[in-house]
Structures are given as C-alpha cells and as structure tokens.
Amino acid sequence: MKNPAIITNCICDNCDNPILFKVKDTKHEFQIGLLTILNCLKIAEQNNYIPQINVQFWILVENRYHLSNKF
C-alpha cells in the first residue's frame, strides 16, 4: 500500500518547510506547510478567533524552527 505521507513531488513555493501536509477535497489536491499552518494559528490568536496560546509554546516553535522571533 502506498504511503500518502511520502511526498514525491513538492509543488510549493517555499520547500524549506519541515513538514508538508497533503490536503485534498473532491476536486483539488495541494500541499500546505507546517510553517503556514503555524502562521495561520498565530493570526487566529491575534484576532481573537481562538483563545490565547501559552507564550512558551511560541518560544518553543521559534527555537525549534529557527524563526528569529517571527511569531
């Protein structure tokens, strides 16, 4: 059985993402990077769409992915 988690062709503009997720619906299939998801999460937090996330989480993310205070 083919593993859908293995990406054979990266079609993203920024392929230095540590993890890419393959997403599809009935008509489309695309990849979204972990850093994009984290950016969306931060924007949602800043706009009060979700509860505040512990600042320690963001520090760990910055350190883990060498983001230089991006979040």
Secondary structure, 3 states (H helix, E strand, C coil): CCCCCCCCCCCCCCCCCCCEEEEECCCCEEEEEHHHHHHHHHHHHHCCCCCCCCHHHHHHHHHHCCCCCCC
